[in-house]
């Protein structure tokens, strides 16, 4: 592409098809947002922000792209606090972008996203109560997911948590095969790699999943829901109440 090439056109219909959260924005507000949206390609492992960063760009993962919010400990361990796909946005949602990020935002499943200066989002929020309410409701749903993760990490077995995580990822990524190595899965769940290997083997024996090179294939979705802890249904149920038009 030359420096003078036209940027890819972003139409309202394209945006609505790509991001469920932006799809719930009213036409007038979305029209105002369109000039600020920039399509970007995110690659797996890409860090969107580190703890302490000023988050000046908000990312809306589109289609199958997924981003994790991770809490990082001083000795370098990281545990996932929230998973965000096309139903949501990452960065500057609650803090309006002017406060330092508390966690690390990392791309878990690479793909397209829409990037927007957080300041542009804030300007529209200031003048459109409807737009502001949509993001408040999203922030509430995200907080619920993070709160549930606290209980989940403290109380539920690695196997039940792994099921919850596979279901949530399946909802967002759409693919039956979750493209994530067992090392990465262990990191997300905050457990040893050997624990994940044992969990995947147990789920495989029950006919729920199949281990694939570099990923896990979901064989029996309903069975996986039964094997998951209550956290999956609790988080998705709250999201559906808060944002019925956005829920996956
Ligand atoms: Zn749980």
Boltz pocket constraint, residues with backbone or C-beta under 6 A from the ligand:
constraints:
  - pocket:
      binder: B
      contacts: [[A, 148], [A, 151], [A, 152], [A, 153], [A, 156], [A, 160], [A, 161], [A, 164], [A, 229], [A, 230], [A, 231], [A, 232]]
      max_distance: 6.0
